[in-house]
Amino acid sequence: MKPYHLPLPRETRRLILRTPLPTDAAAIQEALEESFVDLHIWMDWATTLQSIEDTRAIIKKHQANYLSAKDFTISAFLKDSGKFVLNAGLHPRNWKVPKFEIGYWCRTSMQGKGYVTEAVRELTSAAFGDMAAKRVEIRCDSRNQSSRRVAERAGYRLEAILRCDDRANDDSIRDTAIYALLADDLHSEVQQKGLI
């Protein structure tokens, strides 16, 4: 199946979602430094705090992946102030289905305000509406209650907890919670509400 492409930028009620740009490096680096203690607990890529040069290189890689439809990383900014809030991604896992995974992290000072759920809902809508997805997953450490609440608020269903599935950055064994939403789930919900 030919890969689809995620149309960007996108807007939600409070956020602008777009591909990160080199000019965003300082804002993203600031958020990484602010949030590293939290990120180190949950994100396998956050083993050490990256430098601003690393951040610029990662942004270039995200841009190249977006242009080639290999992966879709977005940065979210507040509409009213332009402040960087979070990074998220719509990651293709199997174009034959098509199946995607959504990942996300939010800067510590912006957590608890519903921004991640807002961004996840928009990426979910894009996956099913623009990318012809049949399945979208959210995977996280089973102990990460904040991430699990985002998945649940966005309408995802817990399908499984994979026991002893991975190692955390502190070398402990972790279980992985797998949440999923299917195109058929959305269709059923619309039918139940009498919208079609």
C-alpha positions in Angstrom: 0.0 0.0 0.0 1.3 3.5 -0.9 2.0 5.5 2.3 -0.3 8.4 3.0 1.0 11.7 4.2 -0.1 13.6 7.4 -1.4 17.1 6.5 0.3 19.7 8.6 -0.1 22.2 10.2 -3.2 21.3 12.2 -5.1 23.3 14.8 -7.0 22.3 17.9 -8.9 24.6 20.2 -5.7 25.7 22.0 -2.8 24.3 20.0 -1.1 24.5 16.7 0.5 21.2 15.6 3.3 21.3 13.0 6.6 19.7 12.1 9.4 21.0 14.3 11.7 23.5 12.7 15.4 24.3 13.3 14.2 27.7 14.8 12.3 25.7 17.5 15.5 24.0 18.8 16.0 26.5 21.7 12.4 26.2 22.9 12.4 22.4 22.7 15.8 22.2 24.5 14.4 24.4 27.3 11.4 22.1 27.7 13.7 19.0 27.6 15.9 20.5 30.4 12.8 21.4 32.4 11.3 18.0 32.1 14.3 15.6 31.9 13.8 14.1 35.4 10.3 13.0 34.4 11.3 12.0 30.8 14.2 9.8 32.2 11.7 7.7 34.1 9.4 6.9 31.2 11.1 7.5 27.9 13.7 5.0 26.7 15.3 7.7 24.5 15.9 9.9 27.6 19.0 8.2 29.0 21.0 11.4 29.1 20.1 15.0 28.6 20.8 15.8 25.0 22.6 19.0 23.9 21.2 21.8 21.8 23.3 20.4 18.9 21.6 17.0 19.4 18.2 18.7 19.4 19.0 20.5 16.1 20.1 17.2 14.5 17.0 15.4 15.7 14.8 18.1 14.3 16.5 17.7 10.9 15.9 14.0 11.1 12.2 14.5 12.0 11.8 16.9 9.0 13.4 14.4 6.6 11.2 11.6 8.0 8.1 13.7 7.5 9.0 14.6 3.9 9.6 10.9 3.1 6.4 9.8 4.9 8.6 7.5 7.1 7.5 9.0 10.4 5.4 12.0 11.5 6.7 13.9 14.6 4.8 17.1 15.5 5.5 19.9 18.0 2.6 21.6 19.6 2.5 25.3 20.5 0.0 27.4 22.3 -2.1 29.4 19.8 -2.2 32.5 22.0 1.5 32.8 23.0 3.4 30.5 20.6 5.0 28.7 23.6 6.2 25.2 23.0 4.0 22.6 24.9 4.8 19.1 23.7 6.1 16.7 21.1 4.0 13.9 19.8 4.3 11.5 16.9 2.1 9.5 14.6 4.4 6.5 13.9 3.6 4.1 11.0 3.9 0.5 12.3 2.5 -1.4 9.3 1.4 0.4 6.1 -0.3 -2.8 4.8 -3.0 -2.4 7.5 -2.4 0.7 7.9 -1.5 0.7 11.6 0.1 3.5 13.6 1.3 4.2 17.1 1.0 7.6 18.9 3.6 8.7 21.3 3.9 11.9 23.3 5.7 13.9 26.0 4.7 17.2 27.5 6.9 19.7 29.3 6.5 19.4 33.0 5.1 22.9 33.5 2.3 22.3 31.0 1.1 18.9 32.4 -2.3 18.4 33.8 -4.0 20.9 31.5 -5.4 18.5 28.9 -3.0 19.6 26.1 -1.7 16.0 25.5 -5.2 14.6 25.2 -6.1 17.5 22.8 -3.1 16.7 20.6 -3.7 12.9 20.8 -7.3 13.3 19.7 -6.2 15.4 16.7 -3.6 12.9 15.7 -6.1 10.1 16.1 -8.6 12.0 13.9 -5.8 12.5 11.3 -4.8 8.8 11.4 -8.3 7.6 10.7 -9.4 10.5 8.5 -6.3 11.4 6.4 -4.2 8.3 6.7 -6.8 5.5 6.2 -5.8 3.8 9.5 -7.5 0.7 10.6 -5.7 0.6 14.0 -4.0 3.1 16.2 -2.1 2.1 19.4 -0.7 3.9 22.4 1.9 1.9 24.3 3.4 3.0 27.7 5.0 1.7 30.8 2.1 0.2 32.8 3.1 2.3 35.8 2.8 5.6 33.9 -0.7 6.6 35.1 -0.6 10.0 33.4 0.1 8.4 30.0 -2.6 5.8 30.6 -5.2 8.5 31.5 -4.4 10.3 28.2 -5.1 7.1 26.2 -8.4 6.5 28.1 -9.6 10.1 27.8 -8.9 10.0 24.1 -11.2 6.9 23.8 -8.6 4.1 23.5 -9.3 0.7 25.0 -6.8 -1.3 27.1 -6.1 -4.4 25.1 -3.3 -6.0 27.0 -0.5 -5.6 29.5 2.6 -7.3 28.3 4.4 -8.6 31.4 8.2 -8.2 31.6 8.2 -6.6 28.2 11.0 -4.1 28.4 13.7 -2.5 30.6 13.3 1.0 32.0 16.2 3.4 32.1 16.9 2.4 35.7 17.4 -1.2 34.5 14.2 -2.4 36.1 11.9 -4.7 34.2 8.7 -3.0 33.1 5.3 -4.1 31.9 3.8 -2.4 28.8 0.2 -1.3 28.6 -1.2 -1.5 25.1 -4.2 0.7 24.3 -5.9 0.6 20.8 -8.6 2.2 18.8 -9.9 0.7 15.6 -11.7 2.4 12.6 -14.6 0.0 13.4 -14.8 1.4 16.9 -15.3 4.9 15.6 -17.9 3.7 13.1 -19.8 1.9 15.8 -19.7 4.9 18.1 -21.1 7.1 15.4 -23.9 4.6 14.7 -24.8 4.3 18.4 -25.1 8.1 18.6 -27.4 8.0 15.5 -25.1 10.2 13.5 -25.3 8.0 10.4 
